[in-house]
Amino acid sequence: MIRCGWCGLATAEGTCSSCGRDPSLPWRQRGKPVPSIGHHDPGRPPLDAHTIRSQYGAARQALLAAGRTPTIEALAEELGRTPRTVRDWRVRFGLD
């Protein structure tokens, strides 16, 4: 795990799971080493895009199997989250 040079959150190398940018680019442009982070980064843990996509898809399928329309409110209820969080996830992670 490294610290993203754009948003400052912990992420894997390649593409930041929070902001979607190359996390090491700002560090390289400044001529500084990319800071690595241990597993015990203080503060709120970063969102795992794969886990969220998986949970969202499972909730959507469960609603469809029950004959319910997967609205924001129904998905939020199924996921145990607020509708605001589900809307944010849809935008941030490109969920349908």
Phi, psi and omega in degrees: 000142177232167176267126180295131179286347180267303186256347177083003181269160178286137180204167174278162178291155179113274178229133180294133180286346180262308185256348176080010180257173175287111187291338183267347184303311180299325179292316179296321180295328179277352181075025181249155177289148178285121182287129176267154184236138175286179182286346184252057178289127181292155178097190182289134180291149179291157178285139177262108185302320181297315180296317181295316178299319180295313180296318180297314180297320179294320179294319180296315179296322179296320178294316179296320179295330179274000180079018179257151176280130181281073176282169178303314182296318179293319178296318179299318178296316181295322181276345184074032180237175177274155176302326178299318179295318180296320176298317179298316179298320181299319180287310185295321185251009176062042182275151180250000000 
